[in-house]
Amino acid sequence: MMAMYMAMKIMDGSQAYEFIFSVSVYKKYQDDVDAILIAEGKQDLIKR
């Protein structure tokens, strides 16, 4: 659920990928967010 929320925020442009994952608590969701972005065809938003 949290990963979907983060992915939606990244896709709608209200949060930057780099900003979200600069917070260490959120790093555990990074793989799930990446998978969601890829599934939605938004892999260009992934900044590792």
C-alpha positions in Angstrom: 0.0 0.0 0.0 2.8 2.5 0.9 4.7 1.6 -2.2 1.7 2.3 -4.4 1.2 5.7 -2.6 4.8 6.6 -3.2 4.6 5.5 -6.9 1.5 7.6 -7.4 3.2 10.7 -5.9 6.2 10.2 -8.2 4.0 9.7 -11.3 1.8 12.8 -10.6 5.0 14.9 -10.1 4.2 15.9 -6.5 7.3 14.1 -5.1 10.7 13.5 -6.7 12.0 9.9 -6.8 15.4 11.1 -5.4 13.8 13.0 -2.5 11.6 10.1 -1.4 14.4 7.6 -1.3 16.9 10.0 0.3 14.9 9.2 3.5 16.4 5.9 4.9 13.0 4.7 6.3 11.5 4.6 2.8 14.4 2.7 1.1 12.7 -0.7 2.0 9.9 0.3 -0.5 12.2 1.2 -3.3 12.1 -2.2 -5.2 8.3 -2.3 -5.0 8.0 1.3 -6.2 10.4 0.5 -9.1 8.3 -2.5 -10.0 5.1 -0.4 -10.0 6.7 2.4 -12.1 8.0 -0.2 -14.6 4.5 -1.9 -14.8 3.0 1.5 -15.5 5.5 2.3 -18.3 7.1 5.1 -16.2 10.6 3.6 -15.9 12.0 6.9 -17.0 11.1 8.3 -13.5 13.5 5.8 -11.8 16.6 7.6 -10.8 19.2 5.3 -9.1 
